[in-house]
Amino acid sequence: MELKEIIFFILATATVLSGWLVVSLKNIIHSAFALLITFFGVGGLFVYLSADFLAATQILIYVGGVMILVLFAIMLSEKVYNVSIFHASKILPGLLVLGGVQVVLLRVMIESPWRIRAGADSVMRPTTEILGGLLLNEYLLPFEVISVLLLAALIGAVVLIRKEVKRRREGACL
Amino acid sequence: MPETIIPAGYFPIILFFVIALFFGLVTLFFGSLIRPNRPSVEKLSPYECGNPPFMDSRSRVFIRYYLVAVLFVLFDLEAVFLYPWAVVYHKIGMYGLVEMLLFIVILLVGYAYAWRKGALEWD
């Protein structure tokens, strides 16, 4: 086995194992840190697919941003220790959903026309430069619209949370 | 497994992770060999300025801090779009700079709004 395959299997195992830990650990802070490893592992797998922009996005947004949101959500929540998400009554619906998703994934896996390249063309190259060129030339309008979308999300977040804070303050005064 | 070749630029990152991992493990391992190990209840309790802890150190934080986290994620997203731009900057030059400035100015409006509304204040 070559080094890159060993690293791939380490990455894949770490991703799956930590994903399992996320749903099985009792302390949700530990779950959150296991989720961190899952995000990192997925980022590493993106690198293996030569999707370096996706990998950078994964690290910046998920490891850097979404993890912060998750940790803040935990700090805001009341119950942190001894949390169990296992409910005996939900095994059957859970299995049904899982089975459905599996069917869809398998169908996509088998039926998609995967472009498998051979020979000298199989060397995968970094994609960020191509993406950057496309974003700033051909897809300039969508690129600028993204900033408007982010602006809307920003203002929405400020408005929503300020309302919540104000309501709480008034509640505290009464 | 299909033939995938990791871009050579990632080798230093792997090396960095390996060295970081070994640095931590080796330090802990040799530390555990050398240091005396005589635990007692007092030594193992959380240190709180010398006083015995009187309550759970964990408490719920105010919902307002969540806004700071949300704002951080939004500006994080903005930073992601700076990355492909920075990679092609030497090719596009002035044209790209103007486009990116427009992108950032639109977001600065949101920043100014959040600032104006006092969303960044820690009271």
HADDOCK unambig.tbl for C-alpha pairs under 7 A between the chains (distance, minus, plus):
assign (segid A and resid 47 and name CA) (segid B and resid 6 and name CA) 7.00 0.50 0.50
assign (segid A and resid 48 and name CA) (segid B and resid 4 and name CA) 6.79 0.50 0.50
assign (segid A and resid 48 and name CA) (segid B and resid 6 and name CA) 5.90 0.50 0.50
assign (segid A and resid 50 and name CA) (segid B and resid 6 and name CA) 6.69 0.50 0.50
assign (segid A and resid 57 and name CA) (segid B and resid 80 and name CA) 6.18 0.50 0.50
assign (segid A and resid 60 and name CA) (segid B and resid 76 and name CA) 6.94 0.50 0.50
assign (segid A and resid 61 and name CA) (segid B and resid 76 and name CA) 6.50 0.50 0.50
assign (segid A and resid 61 and name CA) (segid B and resid 77 and name CA) 6.53 0.50 0.50
assign (segid A and resid 65 and name CA) (segid B and resid 73 and name CA) 4.88 0.50 0.50
assign (segid A and resid 65 and name CA) (segid B and resid 76 and name CA) 6.71 0.50 0.50
assign (segid A and resid 68 and name CA) (segid B and resid 69 and name CA) 6.55 0.50 0.50
assign (segid A and resid 69 and name CA) (segid B and resid 69 and name CA) 5.95 0.50 0.50
assign (segid A and resid 69 and name CA) (segid B and resid 70 and name CA) 6.94 0.50 0.50
assign (segid A and resid 72 and name CA) (segid B and resid 66 and name CA) 6.26 0.50 0.50
assign (segid A and resid 75 and name CA) (segid B and resid 60 and name CA) 5.57 0.50 0.50
assign (segid A and resid 75 and name CA) (segid B and resid 61 and name CA) 5.94 0.50 0.50
assign (segid A and resid 76 and name CA) (segid B and resid 60 and name CA) 5.02 0.50 0.50
assign (segid A and resid 76 and name CA) (segid B and resid 61 and name CA) 5.38 0.50 0.50
assign (segid A and resid 76 and name CA) (segid B and resid 63 and name CA) 6.69 0.50 0.50
assign (segid A and resid 77 and name CA) (segid B and resid 60 and name CA) 6.43 0.50 0.50
assign (segid A and resid 78 and name CA) (segid B and resid 60 and name CA) 6.55 0.50 0.50
assign (segid A and resid 122 and name CA) (segid B and resid 3 and name CA) 7.00 0.50 0.50
assign (segid A and resid 123 and name CA) (segid B and resid 4 and name CA) 6.91 0.50 0.50
assign (segid A and resid 123 and name CA) (segid B and resid 5 and name CA) 6.09 0.50 0.50
assign (segid A and resid 124 and name CA) (segid B and resid 4 and name CA) 6.83 0.50 0.50
assign (segid A and resid 124 and name CA) (segid B and resid 5 and name CA) 6.27 0.50 0.50
assign (segid A and resid 125 and name CA) (segid B and resid 7 and name CA) 6.86 0.50 0.50
assign (segid A and resid 128 and name CA) (segid B and resid 84 and name CA) 5.51 0.50 0.50
assign (segid A and resid 129 and name CA) (segid B and resid 84 and name CA) 6.23 0.50 0.50
assign (segid A and resid 129 and name CA) (segid B and resid 87 and name CA) 5.80 0.50 0.50
assign (segid A and resid 129 and name CA) (segid B and resid 88 and name CA) 5.76 0.50 0.50
assign (segid A and resid 131 and name CA) (segid B and resid 84 and name CA) 6.52 0.50 0.50
assign (segid A and resid 132 and name CA) (segid B and resid 84 and name CA) 4.31 0.50 0.50
assign (segid A and resid 132 and name CA) (segid B and resid 85 and name CA) 5.28 0.50 0.50
assign (segid A and resid 132 and name CA) (segid B and resid 87 and name CA) 6.94 0.50 0.50
assign (segid A and resid 132 and name CA) (segid B and resid 88 and name CA) 5.93 0.50 0.50
assign (segid A and resid 133 and name CA) (segid B and resid 88 and name CA) 6.34 0.50 0.50
assign (segid A and resid 136 and name CA) (segid B and resid 96 and name CA) 6.52 0.50 0.50
assign (segid A and resid 144 and name CA) (segid B and resid 103 and name CA) 5.78 0.50 0.50
assign (segid A and resid 147 and name CA) (segid B and resid 103 and name CA) 5.71 0.50 0.50
assign (segid A and resid 147 and name CA) (segid B and resid 106 and name CA) 6.28 0.50 0.50
assign (segid A and resid 147 and name CA) (segid B and resid 107 and name CA) 6.16 0.50 0.50
assign (segid A and resid 148 and name CA) (segid B and resid 106 and name CA) 6.62 0.50 0.50
assign (segid A and resid 150 and name CA) (segid B and resid 74 and name CA) 6.58 0.50 0.50
assign (segid A and resid 151 and name CA) (segid B and resid 107 and name CA) 5.61 0.50 0.50
assign (segid A and resid 151 and name CA) (segid B and resid 110 and name CA) 5.37 0.50 0.50
assign (segid A and resid 154 and name CA) (segid B and resid 71 and name CA) 6.59 0.50 0.50
assign (segid A and resid 154 and name CA) (segid B and resid 74 and name CA) 6.90 0.50 0.50
assign (segid A and resid 154 and name CA) (segid B and resid 110 and name CA) 6.21 0.50 0.50
assign (segid A and resid 155 and name CA) (segid B and resid 110 and name CA) 6.31 0.50 0.50
assign (segid A and resid 157 and name CA) (segid B and resid 67 and name CA) 6.91 0.50 0.50
assign (segid A and resid 158 and name CA) (segid B and resid 67 and name CA) 6.88 0.50 0.50
assign (segid A and resid 158 and name CA) (segid B and resid 114 and name CA) 6.42 0.50 0.50
assign (segid A and resid 158 and name CA) (segid B and resid 119 and name CA) 6.66 0.50 0.50
assign (segid A and resid 161 and name CA) (segid B and resid 64 and name CA) 6.90 0.50 0.50
assign (segid A and resid 161 and name CA) (segid B and resid 67 and name CA) 6.60 0.50 0.50
assign (segid A and resid 165 and name CA) (segid B and resid 64 and name CA) 6.68 0.50 0.50
